[in-house]
Amino acid sequence: MGDKLEMKIMVVDDEVDLESLIRQKFRTQIKDGLYNFVFAHNGLEALSMLIEQPEIRLILSDINMPEMDGLTLLLKLKELKNPLLKTVVVSAYGDMENIRTAMNRGAFDFLTKPISFDDLEITINKSVDEIALAWNSAQEHDQLIAIQQDLRTARGIQQAILPKIFPPFPDFPEFSIFASMIAAKEVGGDFFDFFMIDNQRLGFVIGDVSGKGVTAAIFMAVSRTLIRATGIKGVTTHECMNYVNRLLCNDNDSLMFVTVFYGILNIASGEIEYVNAGHNPPYIVSENNVKLVEMTGGPILGCIEDVEYQSKNVKLNPGDLLFLFTDGVTEAFNNQEEPYGDVRLVTYLHEQMGGPIEEVVRKSFASVSEFSAGVPQSDDITLMAIRFNGRN
């Protein structure tokens, strides 16, 4: 379908004088390029012309014609199932039986002979308006389909850049890691990532971009890529955040921002160096204890260019679990408008502490889903669990 609707009208009638009369009546519209008339003398000729000129949108057809009458033509046109093709039939005054049959076969409107050219103009204008409305609806539908296809493609690309092979580092038994994301829309603004900096250090990050949809997804992809490319060089967590923040602040016309928790785990000692840039603090789950990881005082990334981030350290003992999440977990609501909240999350973590990390993550999703059953997911949900196993 083209970007411009050409209103081509086909008149089907065996009266040879009708062509000159119509061209005279609509000479102004023809001159201005509003209407383009073509003429056929019976149903067979009309069908042939329609094949050659599929851009015809309106057919004005007599009922009584040789070779193929208007009623038979209507049956053939109905088989085309073209919502952008309308037909107005013309019949003798008082011939209600044929007019009723024509309307049952899909005619949009009718005129009676002798034709009043003023009525003809009104009927054509009304039909053209209806066709234009249907055409605009079809255009919008095509655009929606194209957008949905683009979103599906974007979702595939977004999912592809997130780690999805678990366990990701089978040669490093000192730790276990698992993470997953469920977007609220086709594409999301949450992300997670992890990478080995060297044989002693694991870099890991979880983030939540402001907003939803494609814009957030693009900002998410940029943020994740910058953090990985900088962190894998082995710089400290605060140096990584300082550098990434400056880059994100540059030319940030969309005023997007991202909350981030970025940490580096020493897989030999269990020591974690980290920066929390405005993100939900994760929990350390130990035997009979669940505690928050202290904030580092850093603001969100992408807003204040000259900020200097500070890092802190925390230590995991063998068996301890670090549980990271985005606010889609604690801010999930049930049908009584109650949030899932931190208390429920802590209770859940107490119950699941000893389970395999993949099970801890998957059951957490299930817990939130069960709590908010019947309420549409309003925010992306991302979870990451890291268990420090220590060295034998």
C-alpha positions in Angstrom: 0.0 0.0 0.0 1.4 3.4 -1.0 1.8 6.5 1.2 -0.8 8.4 -0.8 -4.4 7.4 -1.6 -5.3 7.9 -5.2 -9.1 8.2 -5.6 -9.7 6.4 -8.8 -13.4 5.9 -9.6 -14.6 3.4 -12.2 -18.0 3.9 -13.8 -19.6 0.8 -15.2 -22.6 1.5 -17.6 -23.5 0.7 -21.1 -24.8 4.2 -21.8 -22.1 5.8 -24.0 -23.2 9.4 -23.2 -22.6 9.0 -19.5 -18.9 9.4 -19.7 -19.0 12.9 -21.2 -21.7 13.9 -18.7 -19.7 12.8 -15.7 -16.5 14.4 -16.9 -18.3 17.6 -17.4 -20.0 17.5 -13.9 -16.7 16.7 -12.1 -14.4 18.7 -14.3 -13.1 20.8 -11.4 -12.3 17.8 -9.2 -10.6 16.1 -12.2 -8.6 19.2 -13.0 -7.5 19.5 -9.3 -6.5 15.9 -9.2 -9.1 14.9 -6.6 -10.9 12.3 -8.7 -9.7 10.2 -11.6 -12.5 8.5 -13.6 -12.2 5.4 -15.8 -15.1 3.8 -17.7 -16.3 0.3 -18.4 -19.4 -0.8 -20.3 -20.2 -4.1 -18.6 -19.2 -6.3 -15.7 -16.7 -8.4 -17.6 -14.9 -5.3 -18.8 -15.0 -3.9 -15.3 -13.3 -7.0 -13.8 -10.6 -6.9 -16.5 -10.0 -3.2 -15.8 -9.8 -3.8 -12.1 -7.1 -6.4 -12.6 -5.1 -4.0 -14.7 -5.8 -1.0 -12.3 -6.0 -2.4 -8.7 -5.8 1.2 -7.4 -9.5 1.7 -8.3 -11.2 2.5 -5.0 -14.8 3.2 -6.0 -17.1 1.5 -8.5 -20.3 3.2 -9.7 -22.2 0.4 -11.5 -25.5 0.1 -13.4 -27.4 -3.1 -12.5 -28.8 -3.9 -16.0 -26.0 -4.4 -18.4 -25.1 -6.9 -21.2 -22.6 -9.8 -20.8 -22.4 -9.4 -17.0 -24.9 -7.4 -15.0 -24.2 -5.3 -11.9 -25.5 -8.0 -9.5 -23.2 -10.6 -10.8 -20.3 -8.1 -10.7 -21.1 -7.5 -7.0 -20.7 -11.2 -6.4 -17.3 -11.2 -8.1 -16.2 -8.1 -6.2 -17.2 -9.6 -2.9 -14.8 -12.5 -3.5 -11.9 -10.0 -3.6 -12.5 -9.1 0.1 -11.0 -5.7 -0.4 -12.2 -3.3 2.4 -10.8 -0.3 0.4 -13.1 -1.0 -2.6 -16.7 0.4 -2.4 -19.5 -0.1 -4.9 -22.5 2.2 -5.5 -25.2 0.6 -7.7 -27.6 2.4 -10.0 -31.1 1.0 -10.8 -34.4 2.1 -12.1 -36.6 4.0 -9.7 -38.8 1.7 -7.7 -36.7 -1.4 -8.4 -36.3 -2.2 -4.8 -35.9 -5.9 -5.2 -32.7 -5.5 -7.2 -31.5 -2.7 -4.9 -32.1 -4.9 -1.9 -30.2 -7.8 -3.6 -27.3 -5.4 -4.4 -27.1 -4.2 -0.8 -27.1 -7.8 0.5 -24.2 -8.5 -1.9 -22.1 -5.8 -0.5 -23.0 -2.6 -2.3 -22.1 0.5 -0.2 -24.9 2.7 -1.4 -27.4 3.1 -4.4 -28.8 5.7 -6.7 -31.9 5.5 -8.9 -32.5 6.5 -12.5 -32.8 9.0 -13.8 -29.6 10.1 -12.0 -29.6 13.4 -10.3 -26.1 14.6 -10.7 -26.3 16.6 -7.4 -27.2 13.3 -5.7 -24.4 11.6 -7.5 -21.9 14.1 -6.3 -23.1 13.8 -2.7 -23.0 10.0 -2.9 -19.5 9.9 -4.4 -18.2 12.4 -1.8 -19.7 10.3 1.0 -18.2 7.1 -0.5 -14.8 8.7 -0.9 -14.8 9.9 2.7 -15.6 6.3 3.9 -12.9 4.9 1.7 -10.4 7.4 3.0 -11.3 6.5 6.6 -10.8 2.8 5.8 -7.6 3.5 4.1 -6.2 5.5 7.0 -7.2 2.7 9.4 -5.4 0.2 7.2 -2.3 2.4 7.2 -2.4 2.7 10.9 -2.8 -1.1 11.2 0.2 -1.6 8.9 2.3 0.8 11.0 1.2 -1.0 14.2 2.2 -4.3 12.7 5.6 -2.9 11.6 6.2 -1.4 15.1 5.3 -4.8 16.7 7.8 -6.5 14.4 10.4 -4.0 15.2 9.8 -4.5 18.9 10.0 -8.2 18.6 13.3 -7.7 16.8 14.5 -5.3 19.5 13.5 -7.8 22.2 15.5 -10.5 20.5 18.6 -8.2 20.2 18.2 -7.1 23.9 17.9 -10.7 25.1 20.9 -11.7 23.0 23.2 -9.2 24.7 22.3 -10.4 28.2 24.2 -13.5 29.5 22.0 -16.6 29.0 24.4 -19.6 29.4 24.5 -21.0 32.9 26.6 -22.0 34.6 28.8 -19.4 32.8 32.2 -20.2 34.3 32.4 -24.0 35.0 36.1 -23.7 35.5 35.7 -21.5 38.6 34.1 -23.6 41.3 34.8 -20.8 43.8 31.4 -19.2 43.1 28.0 -19.8 41.4 26.0 -17.2 39.6 22.5 -17.0 38.0 20.4 -14.1 36.7 17.3 -13.4 34.7 15.1 -10.6 33.6 11.4 -10.4 32.8 10.5 -7.2 30.9 7.2 -5.4 31.6 6.8 -4.6 27.9 8.3 -6.0 24.7 11.6 -4.5 25.6 12.8 -3.4 28.9 15.2 -1.0 30.7 16.6 -3.5 33.3 19.9 -5.3 32.6 22.5 -7.5 34.2 25.9 -8.6 33.3 29.0 -10.4 34.6 32.5 -11.1 33.3 35.8 -12.5 34.5 38.3 -9.6 34.8 41.1 -12.1 35.4 41.5 -15.5 37.1 40.9 -13.9 40.5 38.1 -11.3 40.0 34.5 -11.5 38.8 32.9 -8.3 37.7 29.1 -8.1 38.0 26.4 -5.5 37.5 22.7 -5.0 37.7 20.9 -1.8 36.5 17.5 -0.2 36.0 17.0 2.5 33.4 14.4 5.2 33.9 11.3 4.8 31.7 10.2 1.9 29.6 10.0 0.8 26.0 12.5 1.3 23.1 14.2 4.5 24.5 14.9 2.8 27.8 16.1 -0.4 25.9 18.6 1.7 23.9 19.9 3.5 27.0 20.1 0.1 28.7 22.2 -1.4 25.9 24.6 1.6 25.9 24.9 1.5 29.7 25.6 -2.2 29.9 28.2 -2.0 27.0 30.0 0.9 28.6 30.2 -0.7 32.0 31.4 -4.0 30.6 34.0 -2.4 28.3 35.3 -0.3 31.2 35.1 -2.8 33.9 36.8 -5.6 32.0 40.0 -3.5 32.0 40.3 -4.1 35.7 39.9 -0.6 37.0 38.3 -0.1 40.4 34.6 0.1 40.7 34.5 3.8 41.5 36.8 4.6 38.5 34.5 2.6 36.3 31.4 4.4 37.5 33.1 7.8 37.2 34.1 7.1 33.6 30.7 5.6 32.6 28.8 8.4 34.2 30.7 11.1 32.3 30.0 9.3 29.0 26.3 8.9 29.8 26.0 12.6 30.8 27.4 13.7 27.4 24.6 14.5 24.9 22.0 13.0 27.1 19.2 15.0 25.4 16.6 12.4 26.4 17.4 13.0 30.1 17.5 9.3 30.8 19.3 7.9 33.8 20.2 4.5 35.2 20.6 3.1 38.7 23.5 0.7 39.0 25.1 -1.7 41.5 28.6 -2.7 40.2 30.8 -5.0 42.2 34.0 -7.0 41.8 34.2 -10.3 43.7 37.6 -11.7 44.6 36.8 -15.3 44.1 39.6 -16.5 46.4 38.8 -14.3 49.5 35.1 -13.5 49.1 35.9 -9.8 49.3 33.6 -7.6 47.2 34.5 -4.0 46.2 31.4 -2.2 45.0 29.7 1.0 44.1 26.0 1.6 44.5 24.8 4.3 42.1 21.3 4.9 43.4 20.2 1.3 43.1 18.3 -0.9 45.5 20.9 -2.3 47.9 21.3 -6.1 47.6 21.1 -8.6 50.4 23.7 -10.9 51.8 22.0 -14.1 52.9 24.0 -16.1 55.5 22.9 -18.9 57.7 20.1 -17.6 59.9 20.8 -14.0 58.7 19.7 -11.6 55.9 21.3 -8.2 55.8 21.4 -5.2 53.5 24.7 -4.2 51.8 25.5 -0.6 52.8 25.0 2.2 50.4 28.0 4.1 49.0 26.3 7.4 48.7 26.6 7.7 44.9 23.8 9.2 42.8 22.3 7.7 39.7 24.3 7.6 36.5 23.7 10.0 33.6 22.6 13.1 35.6 25.6 14.8 37.3 28.7 14.8 35.2 31.3 15.9 37.7 30.4 13.6 40.5 33.0 11.4 42.1 31.8 7.9 43.2 33.2 6.2 46.3 33.5 2.4 46.7 33.1 0.2 49.7 34.0 -3.3 50.6 32.0 -6.2 52.0 33.1 -9.8 52.6 31.2 -13.0 51.8 31.9 -16.1 53.8 31.8 -19.5 52.1 28.1 -20.4 51.6 26.9 -16.8 51.7 24.5 -15.6 49.0 24.5 -12.1 47.4 21.0 -11.4 46.1 20.6 -8.4 43.8 17.3 -7.2 42.4 15.6 -4.2 40.7 12.6 -2.3 42.2 10.2 -4.3 40.0 10.3 -6.9 42.8 9.6 -4.8 45.8 7.2 -2.4 44.0 5.1 -5.2 42.5 1.5 -4.6 43.7 -1.4 -7.0 44.3 -5.0 -6.3 43.6 -5.4 -4.6 47.0 -2.7 -2.1 45.9 -0.2 -3.5 48.5 3.5 -3.6 47.4 5.5 -6.9 47.6 7.9 -4.9 49.7 11.2 -5.6 51.4 9.7 -7.5 54.4 8.3 -10.2 52.1 11.5 -10.4 50.2 13.6 -10.9 53.3 11.2 -13.5 54.5 11.5 -15.3 51.2 15.3 -15.2 51.3 15.3 -16.7 54.8 13.3 -19.6 53.5 15.3 -20.2 50.4 18.8 -19.5 51.7 20.1 -23.1 51.2 18.7 -23.8 47.8 20.6 -23.8 44.5 20.9 -20.2 43.2 18.9 -20.9 40.0 16.1 -22.2 42.2 16.4 -19.2 44.5 15.9 -16.8 41.5 13.2 -18.8 39.7 11.2 -19.2 42.9 11.5 -15.5 43.6 9.9 -14.7 40.3 7.2 -17.2 41.2 6.7 -15.6 44.6 6.3 -12.1 43.1 4.0 -13.4 40.3 1.8 -15.3 42.8 1.6 -12.1 45.0 0.6 -9.9 42.1 -1.7 -12.3 40.3 -4.4 -10.6 38.3 -2.4 -7.3 38.2 -0.5 -6.4 35.0 3.3 -6.2 35.5 4.1 -2.5 35.6 7.9 -2.7 35.8 10.7 -4.8 34.6 11.9 -7.4 37.1 15.5 -8.5 37.2 17.2 -10.8 39.7 20.8 -12.0 40.2 22.2 -14.4 42.8 25.9 -15.0 43.5 27.0 -17.7 46.0 30.5 -17.6 47.3 31.7 -21.2 47.6 35.3 -20.6 48.6 38.3 -22.7 47.8 38.8 -26.2 49.0 
